[in-house]
């Protein structure tokens, strides 16, 4: 028997045993057969323009001033 044929038989036998063990343990998939997650590019960070930051700061100052005025 050629070595390649023996290896193929052994691999098939191993897969059969792994499925039997899975059934007995109640697991969905063995760890060796879990698919590897595809790598995705990291999400780009949002950049806020200087003008928008200025508007946000002015709005926050306006809100803070209104709260401060309401307390006194």
N, C-alpha and C positions, 0 to 999 in steps of 0.2 A: 504494500500500500504506500503511495507517495505521501510525503510529510504534509503537503498542503491539504490533502484530503483528510488526514488525521486531525489536523488543526481545525478544519472546518467542522468536523463531527464534534470535536470537543467544545468549540464555541457554541454550536447549536445545543449541545447538552447543558452547557453553562446557562444559556438563556432560558432553557426549559426549567432548570432548577431555580433560577432567580424568579421566574413567574410563579412557581409553586410556593416559594418562600413569601413572595408578596401576598399571595392569596391567604396564606396562613397568618401573616402578620396584619393583614388588612391595609397595607400601604398602597398608594396609588401607583407610584413609579419608584424604582430603585434609584439611589443617588447617582449611580454611574450612567444612567440614561436620561437624566434631567437635561433639558435643552439649555444651552448657554444663551443668556440674554444678549441681544445684539447691542453693540456699543453705539450710542447716539451722541451727537454733538451736544455739548452743554448749551443750555439756553443762554441767549445773549441778555446781558443786563440792560435794563432800561436807563437811558440817560435823560436827565431833565435839563432843559436849556437854562441859561442864567436868567433870562427874562421870566421864565415860569417859576424858578426858585424865588425870584424877587416878588412876584405876585403872591406866591404862597406865604412868604414871610410877612408881607403887608396885610394879607388876610388874617393871618394868625395874630398879628399885633392888634388888628381891629377887633377881633373876637375877644382877646385878652382884655383890651381896654373896656369893652362893653361889660364883661364879667366884673371887672374891678369897679366900674361905675355903679353897677347894680348892687354891689356889696355896701357901698357907702351912701 
